[in-house]
Amino acid sequence: QVQFVESGGGTVPPGGSLKLSCSLPRSVGTIFGMAWYRRTSENQRRDLVATINREGGTYYQDPVLGRFTISRDDDEKTVTLQMKDLKSEDTAVYYCHASTTDSVFWGRGIQVTVSS
């Protein structure tokens, strides 16, 4: 079973920064869309945070616009989320996502806690 290798996360005070990364095996075929979602303790659904397409075009939800940056490395099959100026409401489990022509991949989740 193909899975992401995830890294990053942890606990930071408000205003801090964190970087999340997810990598797929190089044997995975061409990846089209990549994205990050998050799930808070109050809301059990996964909410979209940011997306990036193969051309590098990005989209961000309003709460993270200007603070988060999504990027990808297609050679390394990696998607990254750089987060700055973190707020308590950013506390959540973050999930990476990628899609190919015939498969969809989800990360297992990375805990991010913003607390003083």
N, C-alpha and C positions, 0 to 999 in steps of 0.2 A: 504494500500500500504506500503510495507516494504521499509524503508529508512535507510541510514546510519545516525548515530549521529556523527557530525564532530566537531573537536576542533583544536585550534592552529591558526597559521597564524598571520599576522600583518605586521608592518613595522620595518625594522632593517637597520642599516648602513652596508656598505660593510665590509665583514669580520665577521659579526654577525652570530648568530645561531637561529634556530627555530625548533620546533617539531610540526608535524601534526599527528593527530590521527583520525581514523574513526572506529566506532563500529556498528555492526549489532545486531538485537535482538537475544537472545539465541535460539529462536524458529526456526531460519534459520537452514537448514540442513547442512550437511558436506560441508565445503568450500574447494575448490581445490585451484586454483590460486588466488593470491591477487596482486594488483599492484597500482602504482601511475602514473598518467599522468599529463601533464600540457599544458595549452594553453596561449600563449602570445598575446598581443594586436596586434602584427604584423602578426600573423599566426593564423587563426581561427580553425585550426585542433588541435586535442589533441595529443600531442606527448608523447610516452612512456618515463617514467623516470626510473622506477625500477620495478622488479617483484620478488615475492617470492612464491615458491611452498610449498606443504604440508610437504615435507621433510626438508624444511628450505633452500633449494637451492635458491640462489639469482642471479639476473642479473641487471646490471646497464648500462645505456647509457654512452658513453664516457665523455660527458660534466660534469657529476656529480660523476664519479668514484673517490673514495677516499674522497669525501666530504659528500656524503649522505649515510645513512644507513636505509634500510627497514627491518622491523621486524613484527612478527605477534604473536598473542596470541589466539590460537584456543578455549580455554575455554571461553574467553571473546569476541570472534568473532571480534577481533580488528586487524587493520593493522596500523602501525606507520611509519612515515618517519622523521628521525632525520637529520637535515641539518646543516652543519657548513661551515665556510669560504664562506659565501654567496656572490654572485657577482650580479651586476646590471642585468646581462642577465638571472638570475634566477627569476626575477620578472615575475609573471604569476599567473593564477588561477590554483590551483592544485586539481585534482580529484582522489578520491580513487575508486577502482574497485575490485569486487570479483565475483567469479563464483562458482555455485554449479552444481549438475547434471542436473538441469532443469531451472536454472535462472541465470541472470546476473544482478549485482547491480552496480550502479554508485552513487557516492556522488554528491551533488549539486555544489560543488566547494568551495575552500578556497583561499582567496586572500593572496598572499605573495608579498610584495614590498620591494625591496632592494634599498635604497636611502640614500645619505648623506644629 
